[in-house]
Amino acid sequence: MEFLWTIFEYLVIVGLVLILGLGAAIVFEAFSRRFNHAHAEGHPIFEDPNSLKQVPCPYIFDPPEKYISLIIPAFNEEHRLPGALDETLNYLQQRAAKEKSFSYEVVIVDDGSADGTKRVAFDFVRKYTVENVRVILLGRNHGKGEAIRKGMLHSRGELLLMLDADGATKVDDLEKLEKEILEVAKRELGDSPDHDSSLQISDIPIAAFGSRAHLEERALAAVKYC
């Protein structure tokens, strides 16, 4: 009987050690993921559908090559993405035709979509050339926030703007944000003759945020008075 009791105590101790070890491993992994983002830092892939080559994306600290980059995160947006891209690219082309200094790129971030989002995105690359439309493939789903972050990090624009793939925000509204950014940049750069003339807008940390709350208010008012 004493022998059986000893075995029981031994098994209890081993079980407690295993439970404590598992708990410690879970806590350590959670801590690591919270304070070390290396698990999400896998370098995204940029693909040129014409050459079928995979090359590293540019990085945000590289000198800007475009005036503006529009980042569109997309997860299973096969059906809504075409309309948003048509509207966006029509606007950008018209503006580029009027303003010779205006240059742009649209960066579509495919966040691990399981539908035809990748195919739709590459159709637009073929139509508008890889110089104006690019696709970043994250491989698996990271979430909208990470998709936006990756798009921002690997864009070539002096100004970076995020647009939703559903086209809920009208692309010409970007001029309102752009105006505010330019006003802040003008104040920061100053007009004094001794300021560094080589400074660009991208050298000044500025963020502008738009809101769609007014659209919700209009929708509610329309329903109320119908």
C-alpha positions as CSV (number, residue, x, y, z in Angstrom):
1,M,0.0,0.0,0.0
2,E,2.8,2.3,0.9
3,F,4.4,1.5,-2.5
4,L,1.2,2.5,-4.4
5,W,1.0,5.7,-2.4
6,T,4.6,6.6,-3.3
7,I,3.8,6.0,-7.0
8,F,0.8,8.2,-6.7
9,E,2.8,11.0,-5.1
10,Y,5.4,10.7,-7.8
11,L,2.8,11.0,-10.6
12,V,1.2,14.0,-8.9
13,I,4.6,15.7,-8.8
14,V,5.3,15.0,-12.4
15,G,1.9,16.2,-13.4
16,L,2.4,19.5,-11.5
17,V,5.8,20.0,-13.1
18,L,4.4,19.5,-16.6
19,I,1.5,21.9,-15.9
20,L,3.8,24.5,-14.5
21,G,6.2,24.1,-17.5
22,L,3.3,24.4,-20.0
23,G,2.0,27.5,-18.2
24,A,5.5,29.1,-18.2
25,A,5.9,28.4,-21.9
26,I,2.5,30.0,-22.7
27,V,3.3,33.1,-20.6
28,F,6.7,33.4,-22.2
29,E,5.3,33.1,-25.8
30,A,2.6,35.6,-25.1
31,F,5.2,38.0,-23.6
32,S,7.4,37.5,-26.6
33,R,4.7,38.2,-29.1
34,R,3.6,41.3,-27.3
35,F,6.9,43.0,-27.0
36,N,8.8,41.5,-29.9
37,H,7.2,41.7,-33.3
38,A,9.7,39.5,-35.1
39,H,6.9,37.0,-35.7
40,A,5.2,39.5,-38.0
41,E,8.3,40.9,-39.7
42,G,8.5,38.3,-42.5
43,H,9.5,40.4,-45.5
44,P,6.6,40.7,-47.9
45,I,6.9,39.8,-51.6
46,F,6.3,42.1,-54.5
47,E,5.5,40.3,-57.7
48,D,5.7,41.6,-61.3
49,P,3.1,39.5,-63.2
50,N,4.7,40.4,-66.6
51,S,8.2,39.1,-65.7
52,L,6.9,36.6,-63.1
53,K,9.8,37.7,-60.9
54,Q,9.7,38.1,-57.1
55,V,11.8,41.0,-55.8
56,P,12.1,42.7,-52.4
57,C,9.8,45.7,-51.9
58,P,11.2,49.2,-51.4
59,Y,11.5,50.5,-47.8
60,I,10.0,53.6,-46.3
61,F,13.4,55.0,-45.5
62,D,14.4,54.9,-49.1
63,P,14.2,58.3,-51.0
64,P,10.7,58.8,-52.3
65,E,10.1,58.1,-56.0
66,K,6.5,59.1,-56.1
67,Y,4.5,62.1,-54.8
68,I,1.8,59.9,-53.3
69,S,1.2,56.2,-52.5
70,L,-2.3,54.9,-52.0
71,I,-2.3,51.7,-49.8
72,I,-5.3,49.4,-50.2
73,P,-5.5,46.5,-47.8
74,A,-7.5,43.7,-49.2
75,F,-8.8,40.4,-47.7
76,N,-11.2,38.4,-49.8
77,E,-12.2,41.5,-51.8
78,E,-12.5,39.9,-55.2
79,H,-15.9,41.5,-56.0
80,R,-15.5,45.0,-54.4
81,L,-11.9,45.7,-55.3
82,P,-12.4,46.3,-59.1
83,G,-14.9,49.2,-58.6
84,A,-12.6,50.8,-56.0
85,L,-9.6,50.5,-58.2
86,D,-11.3,51.8,-61.3
87,E,-12.5,54.9,-59.4
88,T,-9.1,55.5,-57.8
89,L,-7.0,55.0,-60.9
90,N,-9.3,57.2,-63.0
91,Y,-8.9,60.0,-60.5
92,L,-5.1,59.6,-60.3
93,Q,-4.7,59.5,-64.1
94,Q,-6.8,62.6,-64.6
95,R,-4.9,64.5,-61.9
96,A,-1.5,63.4,-63.4
97,A,-2.7,64.7,-66.8
98,K,-3.4,68.1,-65.3
99,E,-0.5,68.3,-62.9
100,K,2.8,67.4,-64.5
101,S,4.6,67.1,-61.1
102,F,2.0,64.7,-59.8
103,S,3.1,61.1,-59.7
104,Y,1.5,58.2,-57.9
105,E,1.4,54.5,-57.1
106,V,-1.4,52.2,-55.8
107,V,-0.2,49.5,-53.5
108,I,-2.6,46.6,-53.0
109,V,-1.8,44.5,-50.0
110,D,-3.3,41.0,-50.3
111,D,-3.7,39.9,-46.7
112,G,-3.8,36.1,-47.4
113,S,-7.0,36.1,-49.4
114,A,-8.6,32.8,-50.2
115,D,-10.7,34.1,-53.2
116,G,-9.6,35.8,-56.5
117,T,-8.3,39.0,-54.9
118,K,-4.8,38.3,-56.1
119,R,-5.9,37.7,-59.7
120,V,-8.0,40.9,-59.7
121,A,-5.1,42.9,-58.3
122,F,-2.6,41.6,-60.9
123,D,-5.1,42.3,-63.7
124,F,-4.8,46.0,-62.7
125,V,-1.0,45.7,-62.6
126,R,-1.1,44.5,-66.2
127,K,-3.5,47.2,-67.3
128,Y,-1.8,50.2,-65.6
129,T,1.9,48.8,-65.5
130,V,3.9,47.9,-62.5
131,E,5.2,51.4,-62.2
132,N,1.8,52.6,-61.1
133,V,0.2,49.6,-59.5
134,R,1.9,47.1,-57.2
135,V,0.8,44.1,-55.3
136,I,2.3,43.0,-51.9
137,L,1.5,39.4,-51.0
138,L,1.6,38.6,-47.2
139,G,1.1,34.9,-47.8
140,R,-1.2,34.4,-44.8
141,N,-3.8,36.6,-43.0
142,H,-2.2,39.1,-40.6
143,G,-5.2,41.4,-40.1
144,K,-6.0,44.8,-41.5
145,G,-3.7,46.7,-39.2
146,E,-0.7,44.7,-40.2
147,A,-1.6,44.9,-43.9
148,I,-1.8,48.7,-43.7
149,R,1.5,48.8,-41.9
150,K,3.3,46.6,-44.4
151,G,1.9,48.7,-47.3
152,M,3.1,51.9,-45.6
153,L,6.5,50.4,-44.9
154,H,7.0,49.3,-48.5
155,S,5.7,52.3,-50.5
156,R,7.6,54.8,-52.6
157,G,5.5,57.9,-52.0
158,E,6.3,61.2,-50.3
159,L,2.7,61.1,-49.0
160,L,1.1,57.8,-47.9
161,L,-2.7,57.4,-47.7
162,M,-4.8,54.3,-46.8
163,L,-8.0,53.6,-48.7
164,D,-10.5,50.8,-48.0
165,A,-11.0,48.2,-50.7
166,D,-14.8,48.6,-50.6
167,G,-14.6,52.2,-52.0
168,A,-16.5,53.6,-49.1
169,T,-14.2,56.7,-49.0
170,K,-14.1,58.7,-52.2
171,V,-10.6,59.0,-53.5
172,D,-11.0,62.7,-54.3
173,D,-11.4,63.4,-50.6
174,L,-7.7,62.8,-50.2
175,E,-7.2,66.4,-51.4
176,K,-8.7,67.5,-48.1
177,L,-6.1,65.5,-46.1
178,E,-3.4,66.5,-48.5
179,K,-4.2,70.2,-48.0
180,E,-4.0,69.9,-44.2
181,I,-0.6,68.0,-44.5
182,L,0.8,70.6,-46.8
183,E,-0.3,73.4,-44.4
184,V,1.5,71.7,-41.5
185,A,4.6,71.0,-43.6
186,K,4.7,74.6,-44.7
187,R,4.7,75.8,-41.1
188,E,7.3,73.3,-40.1
189,L,9.6,74.0,-43.0
190,G,9.2,77.8,-42.6
191,D,9.9,80.5,-45.1
192,S,13.1,81.7,-43.6
193,P,16.1,81.8,-46.0
194,D,18.3,79.8,-43.6
195,H,16.1,76.7,-43.6
196,D,17.4,73.5,-45.3
197,S,16.0,73.7,-48.9
198,S,16.7,70.0,-49.4
199,L,14.0,69.0,-46.9
200,Q,10.8,67.4,-48.3
201,I,7.4,66.8,-46.9
202,S,8.4,63.2,-46.2
203,D,11.1,64.4,-43.8
204,I,8.5,65.8,-41.4
205,P,6.4,63.4,-39.3
206,I,2.8,64.4,-40.1
207,A,-0.3,62.3,-39.9
208,A,-3.8,63.3,-41.0
209,F,-7.0,61.4,-40.3
210,G,-10.3,61.5,-42.0
211,S,-13.7,60.4,-40.6
212,R,-16.8,58.8,-42.1
213,A,-19.0,59.8,-39.2
214,H,-20.7,62.5,-41.2
215,L,-21.8,59.8,-43.7
216,E,-23.4,57.8,-41.0
217,E,-25.2,61.0,-39.8
218,R,-26.5,61.6,-43.3
219,A,-27.7,58.1,-43.6
220,L,-29.6,58.2,-40.4
221,A,-31.1,61.6,-41.3
222,A,-32.3,60.1,-44.7
223,V,-33.9,57.2,-43.0
224,K,-35.6,59.5,-40.4
225,Y,-37.2,61.7,-43.0
226,C,-38.1,59.1,-45.6
